[in-house]
Amino acid sequence: MSVRDPEYVERVLSLVETVPPGRVTTYGAIAAVVGGGPRQVGSVMAQHGGGVPWWRVIRADGSLPPSHLDAAGAHYDDERTPTLPSGKVDMRSAYWEPVG
């Protein structure tokens, strides 16, 4: 799996598009379906994910990189994504398991 492989990039982005509004999944869960690892999925998202609901793919602990918090928070509010007082997504309520 390579982030330079257009087919791999398309599989990642296509799967991200299936995450329902108000729900989230993880980089690792996406990788488990499409192959590769969480870092590869993260690289695809960083390089090509602007046109898909990128805020629905987060770290396994429910957090996002600090640089994404403001923009993601607005989406979470709009979609009523369950969050915790800490600002993290409530993974018990919001996690969505992708299938391939």
C-alpha positions in Angstrom: 0.0 0.0 0.0 1.4 3.4 -1.0 0.0 6.8 -0.6 1.2 7.4 -4.1 -0.9 4.6 -5.5 -4.1 6.2 -6.9 -6.1 3.0 -6.3 -5.1 3.0 -2.6 -5.9 6.7 -2.2 -9.3 6.2 -3.9 -10.1 3.2 -1.5 -9.3 5.3 1.5 -11.3 8.4 0.3 -14.3 6.3 -0.8 -14.5 4.6 2.6 -14.2 7.9 4.4 -17.2 9.1 2.4 -19.3 6.3 3.8 -18.9 7.4 7.5 -22.4 8.7 8.5 -22.9 12.3 9.7 -22.5 12.5 13.5 -20.3 9.4 13.6 -16.5 8.9 13.5 -14.1 6.2 12.8 -10.3 5.9 13.3 -7.3 5.9 11.0 -6.6 2.4 12.2 -10.1 1.1 11.4 -9.9 2.5 7.9 -6.5 0.9 7.5 -7.9 -2.5 8.7 -10.3 -2.4 5.7 -8.2 -0.9 2.9 -4.8 -2.2 4.0 -1.7 -0.4 5.2 -1.5 1.3 8.5 -3.0 4.3 10.3 -0.1 6.5 9.3 -0.6 5.7 5.7 -4.3 6.5 6.0 -3.3 9.8 7.8 -1.0 10.6 4.9 -3.7 10.1 2.4 -6.1 12.2 4.4 -3.5 15.0 4.8 -2.6 15.0 1.1 -6.0 14.2 -0.5 -8.8 14.4 2.1 -10.0 18.0 1.7 -12.9 16.9 -0.4 -14.3 14.2 1.9 -15.6 14.5 5.5 -12.1 14.4 7.0 -13.4 15.4 10.5 -15.0 12.0 10.8 -11.6 10.2 10.9 -9.9 10.7 14.2 -7.4 9.1 16.5 -8.4 6.1 18.5 -8.5 8.1 21.7 -11.2 10.4 20.2 -8.9 13.4 19.6 -7.8 15.3 16.5 -4.6 17.2 15.9 -4.8 20.6 17.5 -4.6 22.3 14.1 -8.0 20.6 13.2 -9.9 21.4 16.4 -11.7 24.6 15.4 -12.8 23.4 11.9 -13.8 20.0 13.1 -15.6 21.4 16.1 -17.9 23.3 13.8 -18.7 20.2 11.9 -19.3 18.2 15.1 -21.8 20.8 16.3 -23.6 20.8 12.9 -23.8 17.0 12.8 -24.4 16.7 16.6 -21.5 14.4 17.0 -21.3 13.3 20.7 -18.3 15.0 22.4 -16.9 15.0 25.9 -16.2 18.0 28.1 -12.5 17.6 27.2 -13.3 18.3 23.6 -12.6 14.8 22.4 -15.3 12.8 20.5 -17.2 10.4 22.7 -16.0 7.2 21.1 -18.6 5.1 23.0 -21.4 7.0 21.3 -20.0 8.1 18.0 -17.7 5.3 16.8 -18.7 3.7 13.5 -17.0 0.5 12.3 -16.2 0.6 8.6 -16.7 -2.5 6.5 -15.0 -3.3 3.2 
